Amino acid sequence: MAERIPVLIVAGFLGSGKTTLLNHLLRNNRGTRIGVVVNDFGAINIDSMLVAGQVDAMVSLGNGCVCCAVDVGELDDLFTKLAQPRAKIDVIVVEASGLAEPRNLIRMVVGSENPRIRYGGLVEVVDAEQFQESRERHPELATHLRLADLVVLNKADRVPQDRLDGVRQEITELIGQVPVYATTRGRIDPGLLFDEPLREIPRVAEQLSFDELLHDHDHDHDHHDHAENRHLHDDYTSVSFTSDRELDPRRLVEFLEDPPPGLFRAKGFAAFGVAAERRKFVLHMVGRHIVFEPDSWSRGESRTTRLVLIGAGLPADAALARLHDTVHTAAEPLDQQAMLGVWRYMPH
């Protein structure tokens, strides 16, 4: 699972800030090689100056990333190209508008038989200033938001704080506990969306501030207004959990199916206190999509559970307390029936 390339879908209506967000990821990817998939080069300005050369439908960008123009019928073939080891792509970002409904794209990625990709989540970009107007003009926005694994509330600098809080509350009432990340100019730290190469694992419940993680280029470019707008950029939280004692798989599945508010991603591996079950179970979760894959422990590797939770507005202490409650404390191992929930989320 760790070797599979996440496919992140970015959706949102015209003017919400999708292009700005994509450009921000390309400028501030800290060494991540991104394959950006759009339906029309003419409709999106991927930093224009980054374009180094064009071959067929693929444009090489100066930072080692690539940009592809494709219609939805060619998407599977493109995933195959981008997922080849020689392409050295770390993450694929698909810009949804104009390609297909987000629901269809999710089905395409989740149902793909390509063994080198996995679903990386649906990010719905919303214009904070135009939210009410957009809901009236596009009733389908509510449906899109309910599919989202993360909502980016963009252009937060254009509305007063009380109105921003009101929009956030309205979205939460509409979609439940899905994380909502408020920002300006599409600035979202890539670490919330996907793993970056060679990034140091953060300390337990460390708040990863936008100030610390913003690329030097943006500090230089926007230094004059960054400080006064600091409060408009949400932080994300990463929580690490380790246990030398085996877990109760039923309790872990309950935790994942009813996650703490703000949780966007979870990853790691677990050892379960179940009779005759000695395998390592690799976990990858994004939004409501959960996958367990059985694996073997390396020679000499301790049967230690290690999980990382990543989210926006994630209550770290409460999340850790709930994870500690998943530890199997009884002396006797659990019956194999305790694995039913895990088996439900294993690939066929």
Sequence and secondary structure as in RCSB ss.txt:
>XXXX:A:sequence
MAERIPVLIVAGFLGSGKTTLLNHLLRNNRGTRIGVVVNDFGAINIDSMLVAGQVDAMVSLGNGCVCCAVDVGEL
DDLFTKLAQPRAKIDVIVVEASGLAEPRNLIRMVVGSENPRIRYGGLVEVVDAEQFQESRERHPELATHLRLADL
VVLNKADRVPQDRLDGVRQEITELIGQVPVYATTRGRIDPGLLFDEPLREIPRVAEQLSFDELLHDHDHDHDHHD
HAENRHLHDDYTSVSFTSDRELDPRRLVEFLEDPPPGLFRAKGFAAFGVAAERRKFVLHMVGRHIVFEPDSWSRG
ESRTTRLVLIGAGLPADAALARLHDTVHTAAEPLDQQAMLGVWRYMPH
>XXXX:A:secstr
 TTSEEEEEEE  TTSSHHHHHHHHHHT TT  EEEEES GGG  S STTEEEEETTEEEETTS EEEE  GGGH
HHHHHHHTSGGG  SEEEEE TTT  HHHHHHHHHT   TTEEEEEEEEEEETTTHHHHHHH THHHHHHHH SE
EEEE GGGS HHHHHHHHHHHHHHH S  EEE STT   HHHHS  TT     TTEEE HHHHS HHHHHHHHHH
HTTTGGGS  EEEEEEEESS B HHHHHHHHHS  TTEEEEEEEE B BTT   EEEEEEETTEEEEEEE   TT
    EEEEEEESS  HHHHHHHHHTTB  SSS B GGGGHHHHHTS  
